[in-house]
Amino acid sequence: MKTPDRYSLACIAVSLMIMTVLSAAGEPAEKDNIGVVYSIEKTQNGYTFMFENYDGNVMKCFSRAEPDEYIVCSIDGSMSDDDSIFFVKSMKPIFIRTDYIISKE
């Protein structure tokens, strides 16, 4: 069996944190727009990046502002006519409390 690399483990850890935060705070109205930013590339007009949402769906995005890599954020915008890229209008980071532990006791 192949050993998972650091990137895979980081994505799994961030996904688990997202699920924990959202389950503790209740389901947001638009959970499809909450996820993790990665694979950022600079273009002539801005930045493209991959965005993995709460359900594990991945989409390519474009933003004029440079996003931070591996942040959990909420994005707002619209899909292109051919559904190949999501144009980000606004991006808001979501801060995760690391000192909050849910106990089953």
Secondary structure, DSSP 8 states (H G I E B T S, - for coil): -----HHHHHHHHHHHHHHHHHHHH---TTGGGEEEEEEEEE-SSSEEEEEEETTS-EEEEEESS---TT-EEEEEEEE-TTSS-EEEEEEEE----TT------
